[in-house]
Amino acid sequence: MAASWKLVLFVGLFLALYIPFVLPFFLFPDTEYETLQSAQALAGIELLAMIAVVLAALAMTRYADRRPLACVGFTRDGMLRDSTRGVLAGVILVLAVLAPLAMLGCFHLGYGHGLGSGLFWSTLSMLFNTVQQETLVHGYVQQMIRSKFGAAVGVIVSSVVMVGLHWTLFHTDGLLLLTNLFAAGVLLGCAFLISRNLWLPIGIHFGWNYLQGPILGLPVTGVDLWNTDLVYVTGSRWLTGGSVGIEGGVVASIVLVAGAAFLWLAWRRRVRVNPDLECEFP
């Protein structure tokens, strides 16, 4: 089966699993179901989406691709170690963006009230959303493409899919952010290649988003749902990202490209030592 048709089948399977559970939220938002504006309801929807994506990825990997389920990346080995390392790496990447902005006078302490009462539900929503995206992009798409065309093509195609997931940003003001999303996709794809599991990219993705949003109160990919407001950023849009958040600025571009290049070179060094890694799966 061609890769394009597998992607179509994967999306169709995901929707078939997902829509029946969330349809009541849209049909009856003000009756027996919590409204979509509720933090609990948003967490519930993200949980259902995550479950649907994981099940679709596992089913496609096992029955359409005829590959071991371990290829998706939910391995026992390295779960705690790599997820912890990933979160720390994500935090370091954010700090690497904020440090130059602070030196340029663009970073300021805010007057927020600290961590809000909705932190628990925000944490769950962001975690479920992160697992959902990483399973879709790097757990299935990257590995399916990699099995047919190699590791490099798998990383590139999955990074394009990462950009496509943020289709609402396809406008002039979001071009730099979309470019940065592609670089982030490459970085996360290389993290999968190096760790041979999803825990490292999930940790990086979650640490990057979580520190920016629920902790600091900054917009994340144009979304600003948090009222912590511990810090704020000012300055030219091209430098700071403006209303879309720091990941839409050129400083983030430099950090993400450097991080992606570092991980890709680290992966290539491993392949030179052990060429079988080029086509070997977890």
N, C-alpha and C positions, 0 to 999 in steps of 0.2 A: 504494500500500500504506500502511495506517495506521501511524503512528509506533509504536504499541504492538506491532504485529505485527513490525515491523522490529527492535525490541528483542529480542523473543522469538527471531526468526531469528538475530540476531547472537549471542545467548547460546548457542543451539543449535549454531551453526557453531563457536564457540569451543570448546565442550565436545567436539564431534566431532574437532577437531584436537588437543585437549589430552589427553583421557583415555587414548587408546591408548598414549601415550608414558609417562605417569606411573603407569599401572595396575601395571606390574611392581614399582614401588617399594612399593606397598601389599600386593601379593600375596606378594612374596618379599623382605622387607626384610632378612633375615639370611642370605641365600645369596649369589648372585653380585652382588647389588645392594648399594650402601652403605645403611646404616640411615638412616632419616629424621632421626635425631638428629645425623647428621654434617653439619658446616658445608658440605662439598663437595656433599653430596646436596641440601641445601636450596637452594644456589646453582643446582644443575642443574635442580631443579624450578621455581624462579623463572624461569630462562632459558627453559624449555619453555613456561611460561605466558605469558611475554612474547612469544615467537615466535607462539604460537597467537592471542593477542589482536591483534597487529599484522597478521597474515595475515587474520584475520576482519574487522578494520576496513577493510583495503584492499579485500577482496573485496566487502563490503557497500557501500562507498562507490562502487566502480566499477560493480557489476552490479545492485545493488538500488536504490541512490539515483541512479545515472546521473550522478554528479558526478566531477570530476577527482580523481585520487589526492592531489593537493597539498592538498585540503581537510582531510585527516587531520592535516597539520601537519609532516610530515617534509621540510621544504624545505631546500635547500642554503644558501640565503641566510640568514645570521644564526646558523648552527649553533653556531660557537665563541663568537661575541660574546654571543648571548642566553643560552646555557647557562651561560657564565661569570658574566654579570650575575645570572642566576637564582640560582646557588649563593651568590653574595655577598649577594643580597637575603634568601635563606633564613637565612643565618647572622646577618644583621642583625636579622631578626625574632626569632630565638631570643634574641639578646643584649638586645633590647628587652623581652623577658619577664623575663629573668634579672636585669636591672639593678634594677627596682623590688623584686624579691624580695630582692636583696642589701641594698638600703637598708632594707628592713623586717626584716632579720636572719634571713631564711628560707634564704639561700643560703650553703653552706659548702663549703670544700675537703675532699675526701675523702682516703683513704689508699690509693688504688688503685695498681696497678703500672704505670700508663701504658697505652699501646696494646697490646692483647693480641696473641698470636700468630695468632689467627683473624681479624685485621683485614682481610686480603685477601679472604677468602671472605665476610665480613660486608659489605664494600664492594660486592662483586659482587651479592650477594643483594639488598641494598637498592637498588642501581641498577636491576637487572632488575625488581624489584617496583614501583619508581617509574615506569619506562617503561610497564610493564603497566597500572598504574592510570591514568596520564595518557592513554594511548592509548584506553583504554576510555571513560573519563569525558569527557575534553575533546577527544580526537581524533575519536571517533566520535559518542557520544551528544550532546554539545553541538552539534556541527556538523550532525548530522542534524535535531535539533529546531530549530536556528537556521534551516535552509533552509526550514522550513515555517512557523515561528511568530515568527521574529525573534531578535535577539541576546539580549534580556533574558530571554525564556522559555528560551532555550537554556542560559543561565548558571544559572537557577533549577533547571531540571529536572536538569541535570548535577550540581548541588550536592546535590540529593536523592539521586541515584544514588551520589554519594560517601559520603553518610551510610549508604546501604543496604549498601555494601560492607563496612561495619563492623557488621554485624547482631549480632555476638556481644556488642556493648556496649549492646544494647537492654534495659537494666535501670535501676533508679532511680539507682544510683551513677554511671551513665555519661551521664546526661541533659545535663549541662553540656558534657561532651566531645563528644557528638553535635551539640550546638548549635555548638560551635567548629569541628567538622568541616564543617558547612554553611557557616560563614563562610570557612573555608579554601577550600572548593570555589568560592565566589564569587570570592575573591581569585585563585585559579588560573585560573578561567574568564575573568576580566577580563584576566589576563596574556596569555592566548591571543588575546583580541580585540586587544590593543594590539600584540603582537609579530607576530601573524599566523602563528605557528608554535608547535610543541610544545616547542621548546627552552627557552623562558623558564619556562613552568610546570614542566617537568621539573627544571630547575635549582633553582627555588624549593623545590619539594617535596623534592628530594634534599638540598639544603643544610639545610633545616629538620630533617629526620629524622636526617641523618648526624651533625650536630653534637651533637644531643641524645643519640643512642644510642651508636654505636661510639666516638665521640671522648670525650664527657663521661661516658658510662655511665648516663644517665638513662633511665627507661622512655619508650617511644614508643607512644602510643595503647594503653597498657595492656600492652605487650610489653616485657619486660626480659631480653634474651638476652646482654647485654654485661657483661663483668667488669672493665672499666676503672675504674669507680667513682672518677673524678677529682673529682667533685663530688657533693653530695647536697643535697636540699631538705627542709626541715622547716616545720611550721606547719599552719594549718587547711586542711582538704581543699578548701574552696570557693576558697581563695586560691591554693594551690599545685598542686592537682590530685591530691595524695596519691599513691596507688600507680599511678594511670593515667598519671602524668607531668604536666609543667607545662602541656601543651596541654589539660588537663582543668580548669584553674583560671580564675578570673575575670580575672586579669591577662592571660592569653593571649586571653581573649575580647575585651578592650579592644584589644589589639594587632592581632588578626586582623580585627576589624570596622573598625578605623581603616585598616588596609592595604587591605581590600576596598573601602571607601568611596573611598579615594584613587585606586585604579586605575579604579574605575567612573566617577568624575568625570573622570579623565583621558581615558577612552574617550569619554565623552559630549562633551567639548570637541572631540575630533577629529571626531566625527560632525557637530557643528554646523558645522565648517569644511568637511568633505567628507561630505555626507549619503549618498553612495554606499557608504560604509564599512558602513552599517547592514546591507546585504544582500550585500556583496562578500566573496568568499572569497579565500584566498591563491592 
